[in-house]
Amino acid sequence: MTNNATVPTEEESDHMIIWLDDHIGDPEWCQQLKRAFSTQPDPKNPIPVKLWDKEFAEMLVSEGHMPVHFEGVRFLLSAFTNIASCIHCFYQNQHRRIFFITSGTLGKKTVPIILEKFKDTFIDPVTEEPYMFIYVFCQNIEYHRDWALEYRDYIQIFNFEADLLARMMRDIGDYFLTESKRLLDESPPNNPAAQHRLTWANELLQRYGQMEKVSMKTELDEINQLLEQVEEDSRSSSDEDD
């Protein structure tokens, strides 16, 4: 049985990033990746407030999660240095779509457990194809290649955090675009939820294109066409209600 992550119609995402790393509380560690996360912005201030290391430290102590923005898109974020606590978080959030970042050393121990206990979290419920949403960040790819190869359908491995950040933006943007199409194919179409996901996909894929200096015109044009379709359907529905 596959994991069919709940699709809310409201603005808040039911998606989550779990980050497991011994050094996550170190101010010098993963600075660029940490800067991708921000607290919920003040509506009067368009510049989001970046998370500070003390907030990551607070998450480690509380073993809870906090609402954040990942490159402008709302997520829940949980950070851990402890494998048991991380696995417990997976257990508590099986209904969410999880994107998992782990160090190589902790990932070697944790990934086999997670894919044994929560494999459906990383399976597309429609196509039953694996999601490659486990991101291993390490300093030496060769050192971790052997164990990671066994889980190559689920894992991507990086030794530069800029590459990891870009890949996550692309993967999550593509995921939201796919989800929005499925929501629009429902009968009746779930336009509000689709619109949110299209907006998130647009934000992430634009940022990916800027970061990687590549054209995302095809994808962004498709998103804009779908957004226009949603808006037209909403206007038609409103006219019928009048």
BELTA-V327219 format. One record per helix or strand of 2 or more residues. SS is the DSSP state (a for helix, b for strand). FROM is the first residue (numbers start at 1). TO is the last residue. If there is no record, write none. Layout:
SS & FROM & TO
SS & FROM & TO
This chain:
b & 15 & 20
a & 31 & 35
b & 37 & 38
a & 53 & 62
b & 66 & 70
b & 73 & 80
a & 83 & 92
b & 97 & 103
a & 104 & 117
a & 119 & 122
b & 134 & 137
a & 141 & 149
b & 155 & 158
a & 161 & 185
a & 191 & 212
a & 217 & 241
